Amino acid sequence: MSLPAAGPSQRAAGERGPVAAALAGFAPVQAGRTPRRRIRVPWPVRLAAAFMVGLAVIAATAPHVAPHNPERGTLRARLTPPALRGADGQTYLLGTDHLGRDVLSRVIFGARVSLTVGFAAVAVGGVVGGTLGLLAGYQGGWFDEVVMTVADAQLAFPFILLAIGIIAVLGPSFRNLIIVVGLSGWVTYARVLRAQVRAIRRREFVDAIVALGGSVPRIVLRHILPNVASTFMVIATLELARAIVLEATLSFLGLGIQPPTPSWGVMVQEGLEYLDSAWWIAICPGLVLMLTSIVVSRTGDWLRDVLDPTLRGA
């Protein structure tokens, strides 16, 4: 008795082997896309972001928000404590200073100065340090050694003394303050970005682009820079807090913003001799300065935890 001849599909299955024949009747399963990880923003970070946005809006609209002229005062209201109605019939929510100027108005205009110097200094330090870090990490050689030697020399020298010397030569001004504060932070950008670029430079995709004839500017700007952009953002956020505090420090020492222009550091310095009788002159701007630096620093720490792949599972 003869067996029926095998059909084409059965012969093909037999040629593929028993495992392939068993799987022949199953349709291929397409792998689904990995779901995108949802970033959860803790409520302290939300409060910090709301505080920074509110502070920026108040600083931008200071002439319309401040209740009084920050540079003019009346001696009748001199050293008025925080009150809804002072001796001259005006409202001073945070009191007045030794010249009768409204402390709240000066704090608002001081925020304008501090944020302007902070963002401008971060831009200066980011451009200088980021550029040097990218080039030193990619090129290496003598250029890398020169940049790192200058960076180590600046870290070894107390920057406050260097800032005092620079401003003593150039003179205290808004522009010189931005330059000094900005150049104080380029080392952080340069060292961190250099280390990351050196690691990326040895990866296969960079070697492939070089083999295909990619130019150095194209490789750095289009392939390496996007891979270090998140690190750059985190450094910029942390450097903003440091720049704001450094501006207040230099202004406190008389090397930054000059009176009668309101600045948090100047206000703290002017209120030192009145701490026992008019504490609000120094305490109010000092508290705002402390709160701003803490908020910006915590926001930078959260960004680092979110953007750093080694800390995402922590």
Secondary structure as UniProt FT lines:
FT   HELIX           8..16
FT   HELIX           18..23
FT   TURN            24..25
FT   HELIX           43..60
FT   HELIX           62..65
FT   TURN            70..71
FT   HELIX           75..77
FT   TURN            78..79
FT   TURN            87..88
FT   TURN            93..94
FT   TURN            98..99
FT   HELIX           103..139
FT   HELIX           141..156
FT   HELIX           159..170
FT   HELIX           174..183
FT   HELIX           186..201
FT   HELIX           204..211
FT   TURN            212..213
FT   HELIX           216..219
FT   HELIX           220..224
FT   HELIX           225..252
FT   TURN            253..254
FT   TURN            259..260
FT   HELIX           264..271
FT   HELIX           272..274
FT   TURN            275..277
FT   HELIX           280..307
FT   TURN            309..313
//
